[in-house]
Amino acid sequence: MFSRIALLACVLAVPVCSAADKVTTLDVRLLSTMLADEGFGEWGFAALVVADGHRILFDTGAHPDTVLRNAHELHIDLSNVPDVILSHHHLDHTAGLVTLRREYAKSNPSALARAHVGAGIFQSRTDGTPGEANTMIATKREYESAGGTFIEYTETRELFPGVWLTGPVPRKYPEKNWSPGRKLRLADGKTTEDNLPEDQSLVIVTGKGLVVISGCGHSGIVNTMDYARAKIAPAPVYAALGGFHLYQASDDTLAWTASKLKEFGLQNLLGAHCTGIEAVYRLRLLTGLDRKTAAVGAVGGGFNLATGLDPGSIAR
């Protein structure tokens, strides 16, 4: 049982140390990314995360029906998934939310009924054309009309024992891995560069180390891992899974990133979506990982805490 001090530590989101807060079983299955062993590939991301029995959908793909179709192809039932995490507002991570909620609510009113988001996800954006560039503003209305509820986070929070959301990640290092052109509308009518302030990741604390799951990692893979180790648990990073927006990174940036990943003790890398195929191979080489521990992810592939990476046969 937690002591009063340990309980206070969880509330304040300080580093975790109790064995009771470590996840013992974890499986992650990719439901949206570019490569596909089964189902359909797209420029998007989604993954089903099952941690000690808690079922979470992380992001919802780029088209309204991709995750729905891929779940069907893979014989995965999402009707018993109550929680959705949206990493950030971009359409390639959020387009399936309303479709999935409406479809699975037919059989279970609690299906995909809670969406966990970072503060700033509903902020108005402009891309230089008339109208609103942030599709999440309209999505919010549709999702809530379908019975869904958004929970917004400004800081790190434990969702279940050993399962944490980073909330918005501070930008300690100058990782600028987002595309220019879109701007945030400020309250005073001015605009500023949209650096995706709401970007967040999922962090699972295990006995082997941290497992970090990212949609695009617009905060930066290094910033995210550094923040997770400071705020959640001062442990090595056992696995990094998902999109890390390194497909346009220079050789110098990849070399620096690899040096930090080695510093954090990274042992497994499954790079999907915007990580980039060449970037995954370069990071594999620079970190000293191999084909069994660093790969490009495909729909249907994933990661299991007991057995390691399962990237899919096309990416193996």
Steps between C-alpha positions, in 0.01 A plus 500: 500500500621850422629709784361854527827635359492261201141593429589869509787430259256351249267798530785741440635289211851469643725206409345159562685250714244255639488152345121525527511765229673285240310341215575129462318417174498725195406454137491769230345435154524751214168579333612788279835570335637492144612137464247222540537123540124478519238765451566843355795738525473878518692810606367489855538332836295298745582222744311282744678490836412231755680556832413265787159457343432871449411553131588835345484623141789736431408729205237415240657512152483734200173394337166457677479125435860372486529388862150353487588296190840393629356391834253285307775353280711419806203360697550760772193610696510866605155501657662423838741796479370789713795738465651685204817706513557762232863601474428830322247670274624398152243322285724198436462413870143606569287430191360169623383618842135577424453202267639260757294645784176481301563148372604333824250689717232297319608193697652667808404853612835531682711418195755769420302740717795679665757688291813619679662805340772754574422862573507704179352235272188713439685828444413678176748465213548660162684368195471824305171411335155617610332302774612288792802273450456299819258217421486400867266792570229344283593150618443606859139590425438175309662277760313660788172474308575127467527472878877534532684704763834677467738512794766768458842487669747775581749274676616143548233265631473131591197347325534151646768346725825532304329658196575870459425788266779752465259785431659784301879452492741790572750568221829473689695414185454684168332215313296672232334210326177640364408643162486879468207692357229458761464760773324525834242777541558684827240671717623845397439425133866444417647171378810301589666188363309184585748279682226254605492605867250224583725215379506217755612138526403192698759357740472157659718420799620138500757296687719517188479877467274754334299430186430825312221512240489805274271615218738740326726616779474863395636589844812305403588141583784617724290764678226243556730234642691749711174635645361151564812398690491819705128510578383138494787264580881537487533176306659400169278506192436138414300568185394792279203428274311707242562813300792730580499738199862441401443421131642839396772513767858574395784258561626727779160502667472122479849459644418728794166326553668159500756616757219607734308176445811306598533723806142414596575128463263433209471128424211480251383736223191450286487800268169547323318778315715815475815352655621418150643176366850633443497670841415170671786323325741781583397499866534122508859529384593794722348355817647153452160332475424226245216367286337333801503816710454784248257484210240683296149425622213369286125471555446187707849512645593634838679430825455267793676547831569127531608425142628831362447657159260356245530746213310289246653274236523776238716709732701222661 
